[in-house]
C-alpha cells in the first residue's frame, strides 16, 4: 500500500469508496425455504448475506430528502449554462435530522442518472463527496477535494496550488459534452 492509496475501508470521501458504494448490489438476498437444512458453514454464509443486506438500512424518502433533491435538481438545471455566479445550496439542521443521508442519496441519484443519460467510456466523476467540520477554512475545503481525488499533497502546498490541481483533475473527469468552468477567485474554489 503506497502512502497515497485510500484506506482499506475506502470511505465515501474517496473516489474509490464512493464508486464502491454507488456500484454495490442493492438487491435483496434470495430467501431460502430450506435454510434449516443447510450445513453450518452454508448457514453462516446465508445469515451473513441477509445481515449485510439489513445493515445497509433502508433509506426512507422523507420530505427533507424530497425537498433537497428537488432543489438541487433545479439548481443543476439553472447552472448548466452559467459562466459565473453559479447557484449553490447550504443544508442546515440539527443533529440527526438526515442532512448527510439526504445528500448521499442525492449524490447517488445524480450519479446513476448521469451514467444513464450520458454513458461515456473512460474516467468520469459526476459526484465529489467531502465532509468538513463547521469551522472549515478554504484550504481545508481544497484539501478535502484533493483527498477525494487521490491527489498527493505536500505540507507546503498553498491554497492556489491545491485548487489548481483539483480543478485540473475535475476538468479532465467532468462532463465531456461541455467543459467545466474551473477557476480560482480570490480564496474560493469556483
N, C-alpha and C positions, 0 to 999 in steps of 0.2 A: 504494500500500500504506500503510494507516494504521499508527500505531505499535502498535495492538493486534491487527493481523492476525497469524495464525500464520506462522511462517517458511515459505519456499517449499517446503521438503521436507516440511512437515506431519508431524512425528514422532508416534509413538504417544502421546506425553504431551500432545497437544492433542486436543480433541474432533473436530476435522476430520481429523486424522491417524488417530485410532482408527477413525472411521467409514469412511474410505477403505480402511483395512486390513481391516476386517470385511467391507466390501461388495465387495472385489476379486474378480475372476474367478479361481476356483481350478481351473478345468477345464484339462486338458492340451491343448496345441495339436494341431490335426489334422495328422497325419503325411501328407506328400505323397510319392507314389512318383515323381512327375515332377520332383523338386527339381533334378535335374541340368540340365533343360531351361529352368529359369526364367531370365529376364533378370537381369542383375546387381543392379538395384535391388530387384526382387521377391525374389531370393535373399537379399539382405541383410536385408530385412524378415522373411522366413521364419526366417532364422537368429537374428535378434534376438528374435523371438517365442519361439522354443524356448529361447534362453539366458535370457530373462527368467523363463520358467517354471521352469527348472532352478535359477536363482539364488535362488528362494524357499526352497529346501532343504526336503525333506520332513521333517516332524517325526515321529520315531518315538515311539510310545506306550509309553514306558518305565514301569517300576514306579514311579519317582518321580512322573511325570506322573499315573499312575493313582491313586496314594495321595493326592496333593494334591487332585485333582479329587473323589475320593470324600469326603475330609474336608471340603472346602468345601461340597459339596452338602449334607452332613449339617448343617453349621453354618448354612447358609442356611435349612434347614427348621426347625431349632431356634430361629432368631432371628425367624421370621415373626411371632410373637405377643408377643415380648418388648417390654417398655416400657423397661426399664433393664437393665444388666448383660448386654449382648449378648456373645456368644462371638466370639472372634477367632482368628486364626491367624498365627503367625510362621513363615516359611520360612527356614531357615538351611542353610548348607552351604558347602563350599569353592568357589573359583572354578572355573567350567567344569562344574559338576555339573548344570546345567539348571534352576536356580531361575527365572530370567527366562523361559525358554522354557515351563516348566510353567505359570507364572502367566499369560502371554499366551494360551496355549492354553486355559486355564481361563476367562479373560475372554471369549475368542472363543466358546467353547461356551456360556457363560452368556448372552451377548448374543443369540446365534442362537436358543437355547432360549426366552428371554424374548420375542423377537419372534414366534416361532411360537405360544407359549402365550397371549399377550395382545397381539394386533395392535391397536395404538391409533394413531389419526391424531394428528399433531402432534409436538411435540418430546419426545423421551424419551431419557434417558441411563441405561441399565441398568448400565453399567460405567464407572468412572473409573479411569484408569491413570496412576499417577505413579511417578517414581523419585526416590530420596533417597540422599544419602551416609550412611555408617554413623553419623556423629555429628549427625544432623539434629535440629533443635530443633522445638518445637511450632509456632513461627511459620513455619519452613521448610515444614512439612507443609501448613499452611493456605495458604501462598503457592503451593505446587505445585498444590493443588486449584484455587485461583483461576486459575492459568495454564492448566490443562487446560480449564476452563470458559470461558476467554477474558475473564475479568473484569479491568477496568482496576485497576491498583494504584498507589498513591502511596507514596513513601518514608516518609510519616508515618503510614500506616495501622497501627494496632496489631492485636494478635492477635485481640481480640474483634471489631473491625470486619471484619477479613478473614473470620473464621469465620462471623459472622452473614451476610455477603454470600454466602459459599459455601453455607451451609445454606439460605438463602432460594432460591437458584437450584436446589439439589438437591431441595428440596421441590416446586418448580414442575415439574421434569422427571422426578420419580420415578414410582413405581408409582401410577397414578391410581385403583386399586381400594382401596388403603388408604394413608392419609397416612404420610409418612416422619417418623420421630421425629428432629428436629434440635434440638440444644441445645448450649450451651456449659457445660461443667462444669469449673470452675477454668481450667486452661490446656489442656484437652483438647477436641478436636473429637469429638463423640459422634454 
